[in-house]
Amino acid sequence: MSFETKPHISSTRPNPQSRPNARDQAIHPFMFQYKHEDYEALKVHQPSYDACMHHIETGTSTVYDVEGVKFYIRVEPAPRKAVSTLLQPYKCNACKERAKKFITLHGPDGPVFLESIPESVIKCEPVLVGLRDLAKKLRANDDTPPELVLVENGTFPPVNEGVNAEGVPWKHPTITPNSVTDPEVARKFSPLWKEYGNTMDDRLAKIIDPDPRHARSITIVLEAARKSDHPEHWERTIQWIIGINSFVANIASESSFGNMTAYDKMRMRVYALMTGSFHEGTHYDFHKSENIIDFIQKGLGMEAVVGMMNGRRDERTYQISQVARAMEKAGVTDERTVSLSWNTHDDLDIHMKTPDGACIWYGNAKKYISGCRLNFDANASGCTSKTTEPVENISVIEPQKGYYTIYVNNYETTGCDVPFQITIKVSGEKDRVWDGVWKASMGSNSGNDKRRMICVCYVEFVNSKPEPIAMSDKEASRARATNDLWEKNIGDVTCRFATFSDAAAAGWTLVPLTKDNSPSDPYMALANKEKSYLCDKLDIPTTLTDLVSHVQSTKKSLFVRVYDVSPAYFVTHHSSNATFGDATFTRCVPCHYRDQGYVPMEPTKRGNARLNGEWFNGLSETSFARVNAVLHKEGHPSFISLEGIRVPNGSPHFPLGGGFYPTLLKPKFHELKSRWTAKNTLCTPPQTLFRGVAGGFVFGEHTFYLGDQKKEVRISSV
């Protein structure tokens, strides 16, 4: 980084013939405004100006030095008018330009412009005294973010610049730093600063926290890292965070980043970038630190953190979490999304052709086209704030029947291979992921020619309607032969949604949970919650049984995220025949959606189906739902009943089932199995007025949110 100066020009230069011989003296700019008769009287200024320039050349101004990076801080925009007024007597453009650029530079000892001139010398130069006094009044403040000026060889021009007609050098004020940045250090630092310098404060504010619980939580995360499958991957990032907090203790009186001075903040930024793991403008620990902060502030217990570390270390899921962060930031909660993610400054673009022939791309961004919308673009050409974690997303709001074609284009390339990932998300289904690479040899395609794009995949969001149920001749013959057995032992069986009383009668233990005075909008309660730390989580119950006891004793409400719940409901069977297969004529049966789009079944394991907005009025899958009861029964997973829930009516994602499982029949009625299981889709509960038990089953670990502050609790199902 170097400063350019304009040529030394004076509009009132004296005639060289009228001057005394001054080859051995520098020309004082102050003399330019005077006529020959005044020259002799003002020569007294020449020695004082020469002395000032001599001290600037031989003296030095101290630089900030952090990890080998030498720099000054520009504290605020230069008061150009004030500088011009002070320098009016000099009639020198070079002096004016230098003063305007250098007067706002600060080092660790304060303003550096004219700093090396002793008071006994500078006092004879009123113009320079005025400039230095002005420099001392300038301060860094939060209203005008300070700027880092990297000090290298050639950053500041020499005192001597240009000569007069007699060959005498013109002398101008400059800055002589006491040290400069090594070229190799500058080569490493410059791209990092360009990428992160103006965007890292939010992350540093989370990393640097004076609360003692923060330090304890870092220790816990470090212990978890050593238990993970890839300790080296996480441990070096944690050590980087520890180092940053140690550096704070050495340089700043304030241990909170937000309360630091602008000068200490700048030193922190440089230290953070020049320590840890980085390469060619990408700081790996800075990116991974977002996960560490997540573990600290949303800690779920030691074992849960270890599990999350193992999952997030998987390179295949890294960009999927990148997509999730971008969607959360943009507030996108649509059920069907198509996302493009990559990790360079290239301007990749996602294009999607709909079944009716429309094209969704950045040209119609945020417009509703054929049931779709491009929510946000990334790294657009000409953008000054490009990121190395770009994501673009298309929401499919009203899907059409048929195939959607997904393309990827590189509108503006950086000349390198660009790995990318397409992620298809459908609520309740497993993410579908396609990986690809835009080769450097393909160049850029600013003309948006689809023949030069990469056709990644074809996607169908609306499945064809199932074929109508038909009965073979063999099945019809068996049905006629076993009809008497059916009528005698089962009869005309129907089903309806079960109530809590039905579940209790069937042997389910009901534990009702009271409602506290939590805010009516749980999402806003989450936004207003107090800051929590991982160390706070270790005293929280770790099993559902203990959590329920804790909730009952503290009278707090218990919540779940809608999209975390594996959906289910209960039905009750009724028969006109009292024997009902040697069992009671009334039976309460759970119906669990293991996979979205399929008829519910017995609850044995968690699949890809999750609750969504179809189960609630006015709630999205990102919202919270209150748990109003927990049901237990030996041999079954625990069930949580949710407030305000209703089973969807006519949804292709959640087709109703009647709970007619073959395991419910006695072995002696095996001949009736086909007819019985057929009723699972032929005999479903009526939905005129839903007053039943619905919610979801808890398999393995599950996340709950406790009380009005939504304290996160991760428990096992036991």
Secondary structure, DSSP 8 states (H G I E B T S, - for coil): ----------TT---GGGS---TTS-B-GGGGGS-HHHHHHHTTHHHHHHHHHHHHHHS-B--EEETTEEEEEE-S---HHHHHHHTGGG--HHHHHHHHHHTTEEETTEE-TTTTS-HHHHTT-HHHHHHHHHHHH----SSS--EEEE--TTSS--SEEEE-TTS-EEE-----BS----HHHHHHHHHHHHHHTTT-HHHHHHH----HHHHHHHHHHHHHHHHSS-HHHHHHHHHHHHHHHHHHHHH-S--SGGGS-HHHHHHHHHHHHHSSSEETTEEHHHHHHHHHHHHHHT---HHHHHHHHHHHH-HHHHHHHHHHHHHHHHT---SEEEEEEESSS-EEEEEEE-TTS-EESGGGTTS-BTTEEEEE--S-TT-SS--SS-EEEEEESS--SSEEEEEEEEEE--SS-EEEEEEEEETTS--EEEEEEE-GGG---TT--GGGSEEEEEEE-S----------HHHHHHHHHTHHHHHHHT-S-EEEE--HHHHHHTT-EEEE----S--S-HHHHHHT-----HHHHTTS--BHHHHHHHHHHHT--EEEEGGG-EEEEEEEEE-SSSSTTTS-SEEEEEEE-SSTTS--B---S--S----GGGBSS--TTSEEEEEEEEE-TTS-EEEEETTB---SS-SSS-------GGGS-GGGGGGHHHHHHHHHHS----SS--S-EEEEE-SSEEEEETTTTEEEEEB--
